[in-house]
Amino acid sequence: MKSKLDKKALMVRIDIKRKDMYRKAKKLGLSHPLVVSVSQELDQLLNRYQEKYNNQNLNSLKNRLVS
C-alpha cells in the first residue's frame, strides 16, 4: 500500500512543479533563470519517477515473459 501512496505523492509533486514552471514561464519567459531552475527540478522528479516505476513495470513484464 505504501508504494501506491509513494507513487501518488510523487505524481502530485510532479504536477505541482509542472504547473509552477508553466506559470513562471508565462510570466518571465522560457529562458529566465528561475524557469530553468524549476525545469531542472521537474526533470529530477520525472527521472526519479521513471527510474522507480517504469523499471518496475519493465521487470514485471520480463518476469512474466521468462516464466
PyMOL commands that set and color helices and strands:
alter all, ss='L'
color gray80, all
select helices_A, chain A and resi 2-28+33-66
alter helices_A, ss='H'
color red, helices_A
deselect
rebuild
show_as cartoon
